[in-house]
Amino acid sequence: MRILIVTDAWYPQVNGVVRTLTSLKKHLTEAGHEAITISPEQFRSVPCPTYPEIRLALFPRRQIKRIIESFHPCVVHIATEGPLGMAARRYCRKRNMPFTTAFHTKFPEYLNARFRVPVKWTYAAMRRFHAPSRSIMVATATVERELTQYGFKNIKRWSRGVDTALFRPREKDFLDLPRPISLYVGRVAVEKNIEAFLALKHPGTKVVVGDGPKLQQLSRKYPDVVFAGVKEGEDLARYFAAADVFVFPSLTDTFGLVLLEALACGVPVAAYPVAGPLDVIGDAPVGCLDNDLGLAMQKALKASPLECRAHAERYSWGASTSQFLANIHPFPAEEFFGSRTDVQNTEHTSTATAG
C-alpha cells in the first residue's frame, strides 16, 4: 500500500511528533508498505516567528499537487494543521479524496500561553480543519474526551511506541553530578511550563536537555541548572538512563513520548495529573502524579526501576503501527489518478514535450 504522510513538523525540529512520524514511516516500510512524507524541507520556507527551527512552507499548493499525483497514494494522512497540512487538505477536499488526520499538539493552549488567544477560538478553527477527516487520530483517552467536548467527531485511538533497544537501563556514572539528578527533556519554551520545574527547591542537580526560545533567558536565570542542549540517539538515551527521576512539567502535551523513553531506561516519572501523564502513568507504581510537582519528584524517587522498564515494554511500535493501519482509509488510487502506468506515461510525455 502506498501511504502518503503530510507533516509541517520535521527535521531540524527534534520533538515527539517528529520522532513519532519517523518511527511510523520506518515500521510501515518494514511491514512492506511504501511510505513517503511531504515535509517543509521539500519547499521554500521561512522560519516561524519565535520558533526559528520550525520551517513554514511558502505557497505549497502546486508542488503538493505534483507530489501527490506522482506518488499515486492509496492513503493520505495529514499529520499537522500547518501550511502543508492545509494545502493537502484543500487538494483532497477538491477531489473528494478521503484522508485522515492526527491531533498531536494542543495549539489552542500553546497560543493562549504565548499570545493570550482565547482557547475556544482556536479549537473552533481546528474543529473545522479536522471535520472532513475519516479518522482523527489521538494518542490517549483523555485527549479523546477533551476533543469530544469541543465537538470533534470520528476520533480514533493511535497510541505511541518506544524503542526499548535504544532506551534501556544503563550505568548511572555517565553524569558525574550531585544526586539525585532530576531530568527534563523537551523544548525550552513557555508552553512546556518548564519554570515550574526549574524554580523548585530540590536537592541534587537539575538537568535540561533540549533547545527553544527561552533557553538563553532561563540559563541566565537558573545558573545552577545544567543546560545540556539538544541530544539525540545514544547520547539522549545515556542522559535518560543516568537520571534518578524524570520531570514532566507540561500541562498541554497530548501524550509525551519522553515519558515512555524515561520509563524504558528504568527512570521513574514525576508529573502533573493531566492528559499524557494520566494516560501513560495513571496509578501505576512507576512514578508520581501530583499537583505539587516537588512532592511528586520526592515520591517518584522511591519507584522501582524494574517496574518502570516493565511498564514501558507494554508500548511497542509494532502495536502502534497496527493501530495506525487500522485507522486509515485506503482508496482505489486509479479512481483519482488513473492507472500508475498512465500517470508515469503522462509524466514522460510532459517531460519530452518540455524538452
For each residue, the residues with C-beta under 8 A, 3 or more apart:
1: 33 34 74 75 330
2: 33 34 35 71 72 73 74 75 333
3: 28 33 34 35 36 73 74 75 77 328
4: 35 36 37 38 67 68 71 73 75 76 77
5: 21 24 25 35 36 37 38 77 79
6: 37 38 64 76 77 78 79 80 84 85 88
7: 10 17 21 37 38 39 79 80 84 85
8: 39 40 54 56 57 79 80 81 82 83 84 85
9: 13 15 17 18 21 54 79 80 82 104
10: 7 13 18 21 37 39 40 41 55
11: 14 18 39 41
12: 53
13: 9 10 17 18 53 54
14: 11 18 19 210 211 230 232
15: 9 18 19 186 187
16: 19 20 104 160 253 255 256 257 258
17: 7 9 13 20 21 79 80 104 105
18: 9 10 11 13 14 15 21 22
19: 14 15 16 22 23 257
20: 16 17 23 24 104 160 257
21: 5 7 9 10 17 18 24 25 37 79
22: 18 19 25 26
23: 19 20 26 27 161 163 317 320
24: 5 20 21 27 28 35 317 320 321 324
25: 5 21 22 28 29 35 36 37
26: 22 23 29 30
27: 23 24 30 31 317 318 320 321
28: 3 24 25 31 33 35 321 324 325
29: 25 26 32 33 34 35
30: 26 27
31: 27 28 321 325
32: 29
33: 1 2 3 28 29
34: 1 2 3 29
35: 2 3 4 5 24 25 28 29
36: 3 4 5 25 71
37: 4 5 6 7 10 21 25
38: 4 5 6 7 42 64 67 68 84 88
39: 7 8 10 11 42 84
40: 8 10 43 45 55 56 57 84
41: 10 11 45 55
42: 38 39 57 63 67
43: 40 57 58 60 63 84
44: 57 58 59
45: 40 41 55 56 57 58
46: 55 56 58
47: 51 52 53 54 55 56
48: 51 52 54 55 56
49:
50: 114 213
51: 47 48 54 213
52: 47 48
53: 12 13 47 211
54: 8 9 13 47 48 51
55: 10 40 41 45 46 47 48
56: 8 40 45 46 47 48 82 83
57: 8 40 42 43 44 45 60 82 83 84 87
58: 43 44 45 46 83
59: 44 62
60: 43 57 63 64 83 84 87
61: 64 65 87 90 91
62: 59 65 66
63: 42 43 60 66 67
64: 6 38 60 61 67 68 84 87 88 91
65: 61 62 68 69 91
66: 62 63 69 70
67: 4 38 42 63 64 70 71
68: 4 38 64 65 71 73 76 88 91
69: 65 66 72 337 343
70: 66 67 343 347
71: 2 4 36 67 68
72: 2 69 333 337 340 343
73: 2 3 4 68 76 333
74: 1 2 3 330 331 332 333
75: 1 2 3 4 100 328 329 330 331
76: 4 6 68 73 88 92 97 98 99 100
77: 3 4 5 6 99 100 101 102 328
78: 6 85 88 89 92 99 100 101 102 133
79: 5 6 7 8 9 17 21 85 101 102 104
80: 6 7 8 9 17 84 85 102 104 105
81: 8 85 86 101 107 126 129 130
82: 8 9 56 57 85 86
83: 8 56 57 58 60 86 87
84: 6 7 8 38 39 40 43 57 60 64 80 87 88
85: 6 7 8 78 79 80 81 82 88 89 101 129
86: 81 82 83 89 90 129
87: 57 60 61 64 83 84 90 91
88: 6 38 64 68 76 78 84 85 91 92 99
89: 78 85 86 92 93 99 101 129 132
90: 61 86 87 93 94
91: 61 64 65 68 87 88 94 95 97
92: 76 78 88 89 95 97 98 99 132
93: 89 90 96 97 132
94: 90 91
95: 91 92 336
96: 93
97: 76 91 92 93 331 336
98: 76 92 134 329 331
99: 76 77 78 88 89 92 132 133 134 329
100: 75 76 77 78 133 134 135 136 137 327 328 329
101: 77 78 79 81 85 89 129 130 133 135 136 137
102: 77 78 79 80 136 137 138 158
103: 126 130 136 137 138 143 147 152 254
104: 9 16 17 20 79 80 139 254
105: 17 80 110 254
106: 109 110 252 253 254
107: 81 110 111 122 126
108: 111 112 117 119 120 121 122 123 126
109: 106 112 113 119 191 251 252
110: 105 106 107 113 114 191 252
111: 107 108 114 115 117 122
112: 108 109 115 116 117 118 119 122
113: 109 110 190 191 252
114: 50 110 111 190 191
115: 111 112
116: 112
117: 108 111 112 121 122
118: 112 121 122
119: 108 109 112 122 123
120: 108 123 124
121: 108 117 118 124 125
122: 107 108 111 112 117 118 119 125 126
123: 108 119 120 126 127 150
124: 120 121 127 128
125: 121 122 128 129
126: 81 103 107 108 122 123 129 130
127: 123 124 130 131 150 151 152
128: 124 125 131
129: 81 85 86 89 101 125 126
130: 81 101 103 126 127 133 136 152
131: 127 128 153
132: 89 92 93 99
133: 78 99 100 101 130 136 154
134: 98 99 100 154 329
135: 100 101 154 155 156 327 328 329
136: 100 101 102 103 130 133 147 152 153 154 155 156
137: 100 101 102 103 155 156 157 158 324 327
138: 102 103 143 144 147 155 156 157 158 254
139: 104 143 157 158 159 160 254 255 279
140: 143 144 157 159 254 255 275 276 278 279 280
141: 144 145 157 279
142: 145 146 274 275 276 278 279
143: 103 138 139 140 146 147 254 255 275 279
144: 138 140 141 147 148 155 157
145: 141 142 148 149
146: 142 143 149 150 275
147: 103 136 138 143 144 150 152 155
148: 144 145 151 152 155
149: 145 146
150: 123 127 146 147
151: 127 148
152: 103 127 130 136 147 148 155
153: 131 136
154: 133 134 135 136
155: 135 136 137 138 144 147 148 152
156: 135 136 137 138 327
157: 137 138 139 140 141 144 323
158: 102 137 138 139 320 323 324 327
159: 139 140 255 315 319 320 323
160: 16 20 139 255 257 260 315 320
161: 23 260 315 316 317 318 319 320 321
162: 167 257 260 261 263 264 312 315 316 317
163: 23 166 167 264 317
164: 167 168 264 312 313 316
165: 168
166: 163 233 234 237
167: 162 163 164 237 240 241 260 261 262 264 265 312
168: 164 165 237 241 264 265 266 309
169: 241 265 266 305 309
170: 174 237 238 241 242 265
171: 174 241 242
172: 175 241 242 244
173: 176 242
174: 170 171 238 239 241 242
175: 172 181 205 207 239 242 243
176: 173
177: 181 204 205 207 226
178: 203 204 205
179: 204 205 244
180: 203 204 205 244 245 301
181: 175 177 204 205 207 242 243 244 245
182: 197 202 204 205 206 207 243 244 245 246 247 270 297
183: 207 208 209 239 240 242 243 245 246 247 262 267
184: 194 197 206 207 208 209 210 246 247 248 249
185: 208 209 210 231 236 239 240 246 258 261 262
186: 15 192 194 209 210 248 250 258
187: 15 191 192 210 211 212
188: 192 194 208 210 211 212 213 214 215 218 227
189: 192 194 212 213 214
190: 113 114 193 194 213 214
191: 109 110 113 114 187 250 252
192: 186 187 188 189 212 249 250 252
193: 190 196 197 249 250 251 252
194: 184 186 188 189 190 197 198 208 214 218 249
195: 198 199 218
196: 193 199 200 249 293
197: 182 184 193 194 200 206 247 249 293
198: 194 195 206 208 218 221 222 225
199: 195 196 222
200: 196 197 293 294 297
201: 294
202: 182 206 294 297
203: 178 180
204: 177 178 179 180 181 182 244
205: 175 177 178 179 180 181 182 224 226
206: 182 184 197 198 202 222 224 225 226
207: 175 177 181 182 183 184 225 226 228 239 243
208: 183 184 185 188 194 198 218 225 226 227 228
209: 183 184 185 186 228 229 230 231 236 239
210: 14 184 185 186 187 188 215 229 230
211: 14 53 187 188 215 229 230
212: 187 188 189 192 215
213: 50 51 188 189 190
214: 188 189 190 194 217 218
215: 188 210 211 212 218 219 227
216: 219 220
217: 214 220 221
218: 188 194 195 198 208 214 215 221 222 225 227
219: 215 216 222 223 225 227
220: 216 217 223
221: 198 217 218
222: 198 199 206 218 219 225
223: 219 220
224: 205 206
225: 198 206 207 208 218 219 222
226: 177 205 206 207 208
227: 188 208 215 218 219
228: 207 208 209 231 239
229: 209 210 211
230: 14 209 210 211
231: 185 209 228 235 236 239
232: 14 235 236
233: 166 236 237
234: 166 237 238
235: 231 232 238 239
236: 185 209 231 232 233 239 240 261
237: 166 167 168 170 233 234 240 241 261 265
238: 170 174 234 235 241 242
239: 174 175 183 185 207 209 228 231 235 236 242 243
240: 167 183 185 236 237 243 246 261 262 264 265 267
241: 167 168 169 170 171 172 174 237 238 265 266 267
242: 170 171 172 173 174 175 181 183 238 239
243: 175 181 182 183 207 239 240 246 262 265 267
244: 172 179 180 181 182 204 267 301
245: 180 181 182 183 267 268 269 270 287 297 300 301
246: 182 183 184 185 240 243 258 259 262 263 267 268 269 270 287
247: 182 183 184 197 269 270 271 293 297
248: 184 186 253 256 258 259 269 270 271 272 276 277
249: 184 192 193 194 196 197 271 272 293
250: 186 191 192 193 253 256 271 272 274 276
251: 109 193 272 274
252: 106 109 110 113 191 192 193
253: 16 106 248 250 256 275 276
254: 103 104 105 106 138 139 140 143 275 276
255: 16 139 140 143 159 160 259 276 279 280
256: 16 248 250 253 259 260 271 276 277 280
257: 16 19 20 160 162 260 261
258: 16 185 186 246 248 261 262
259: 246 248 255 256 262 263 269 271 276 277 280 281
260: 160 161 162 167 256 257 263 264 280 312 315
261: 162 167 185 236 237 240 257 258 264 265 312
262: 167 183 185 240 243 246 258 259 265 267 268 269 308
263: 162 246 259 260 266 267 268 269 286 287 308 309 311 312
264: 162 163 164 167 168 240 260 261 308 309 312 313
265: 167 168 169 170 237 240 241 243 261 262 308 309
266: 168 169 241 263 305 306 308 309
267: 183 240 241 243 244 245 246 262 263 305 308
268: 245 246 262 263 286 287 288 300 301 302 303 305 308
269: 245 246 247 248 259 262 263 277 280 281 286 287 288 300 308
270: 182 245 246 247 248 287 288 289 290 293 296 297 299 300
271: 247 248 249 250 256 259 274 276 277 281 287 288 289 293 296
272: 248 249 250 251 277 289 290 291 293 296
273: 277 278 289 290 291
274: 142 250 251 271 277 278
275: 140 142 143 146 253 254 278 279
276: 140 142 248 250 253 254 255 256 259 271 279 280
277: 248 256 259 269 271 272 273 274 280 281 289
278: 140 142 273 274 275 281 282 289
279: 139 140 141 142 143 255 275 276 282
280: 140 255 256 259 260 269 276 277
281: 259 269 271 277 278 284 286 287 289
282: 278 279
283:
284: 281 287 307 311
285: 303 304 307
286: 263 268 269 281 303 304 307 308 311
287: 245 246 263 268 269 270 271 281 284 296 300 303 308
288: 268 269 270 271 295 296 297 299 300 303
289: 270 271 272 273 277 278 281 296
290: 270 272 273 293 295 296 299
291: 272 273
292: 295 296
293: 196 197 200 247 249 270 271 272 290 296 297
294: 200 201 202 297 298
295: 288 290 292 298 299
296: 270 271 272 287 288 289 290 292 293 299 300
297: 182 200 202 245 247 270 288 293 294 300 301
298: 294 295 301
299: 270 288 290 295 296 302
300: 245 268 269 270 287 288 296 297 303
301: 180 244 245 268 297 298
302: 268 299
303: 268 285 286 287 288 300 307 308
304: 285 286 307 308
305: 169 266 267 268 308 309
306: 266 309 310
307: 284 285 286 303 304 310 311
308: 262 263 264 265 266 267 268 269 286 287 303 304 305 311 312
309: 168 169 263 264 265 266 305 306 312 313
310: 306 307 313 314
311: 263 284 286 307 308 314
312: 162 164 167 260 261 263 264 308 309 315
313: 164 264 309 310 316
314: 310 311
315: 159 160 161 162 260 312 319 320
316: 161 162 164 313 319 320
317: 23 24 27 161 162 163 320 321
318: 27 161 321 322
319: 159 161 315 316 322 323
320: 23 24 27 158 159 160 161 315 316 317 323 324
321: 24 27 28 31 161 317 318 324 325
322: 318 319 325 326
323: 157 158 159 319 320 326 327
324: 24 28 137 158 320 321 327 328
325: 28 31 321 322 328
326: 322 323
327: 100 135 137 156 158 323 324
328: 3 75 77 100 135 324 325
329: 75 98 99 100 134 135
330: 1 74 75
331: 74 75 97 98 335 336
332: 74 335
333: 2 72 73 74 336 337 340
334: 337 338 339
335: 331 332
336: 95 97 331 333
337: 69 72 333 334 340 342 343
338: 334 342 343
339: 334 342 343
340: 72 333 337 343 344
341: 344 345
342: 337 338 339 345 346
343: 69 70 72 337 338 339 340 346 347
344: 340 341 347 348
345: 341 342 348 349
346: 342 343 349 350
347: 70 343 344 350 351
348: 344 345 351 352
349: 345 346 352 353
350: 346 347 353 354
351: 347 348 354 355
352: 348 349 355
353: 349 350
354: 350 351
355: 351 352
